[in-house]
Amino acid sequence: MPRPRQALLTRERIIEVAAALVDAEGLAALSTRRLAAELGVRGPSLYNHFATKEEILAAVADSITGRVDISVFGRHDWRTALRLWAHSYRAALAAHPNIVPFLAQGPGRRPAALAMADAVYGALVDAGWPPARATHIGATMRYFVAGSALGSFARGFVEDPQLYAEQYPHLTQAHRLAEHQQQVDEGAFALGLDALIDGLGRIYETVVGPLPPLPPEPDAYYSQNLH
């Protein structure tokens, strides 16, 4: 019996390999020719699934956005939901920092990105925020999260104690930051996020009215979603 014909290429496989290429070498490394070579096919085969390289990038970006937990909106107070969502958002981007500049251009026509924007904006408006303020908050959160995922603060300091000891007396321990990268970077993000949401709470009281008390949240939920 003849062997059944098997598709050599699927959208999912193209997205997977394109994402791995961007992760490893950056956005500039992705071209249809390079991607076809990585997949072991001819370039025109890609066009059966994607019309352009931009469409491939958009699909990669949306596959990453689709991993962000937006189910917290509508289930929690807007402050709690923003905090949980922001941690999930940052985790998704920090795992793929090379795609962040593309994501930062906005949602475009990407379904997962538009669903996320809709969830955030809708939850804020439902909580009483004026539409313009809800838009500002969504933009502010995106700037904050995307910026934090672009690189590591801790990794920005070289591991050379002599450099700091001789010229920068307040940075004598800076060479140790890279050893504690996760603690430093995640701690800085959590601190900034707390300050941002606390500040939004004060603005809410000025613009909308008194804040309702936050309901207690199960410790297990926080542990699962913030780590």
Secondary structure, 3 states (H helix, E strand, C coil): CCCCCCCCCCHHHHHHHHHHHHHHHCHHHCCHHHHHHHHCCCHHHHHHCCCCHHHHHHHHHHHHHCCCCCCCECCECHHHHHHHHHHHHHHHHHCCHHHHHHHCCCCCCCHHHHHHHHHHHHHHHHCCCCHHHHHHHHHHHHHHHHHHHCCCCHHHCCCCHHHHHHHCHHHCCHHHHHHHHHHHHHHHHHHHHHHHHHHHHHHHHHHCCCCCCCCCCCHHHHHHHHC
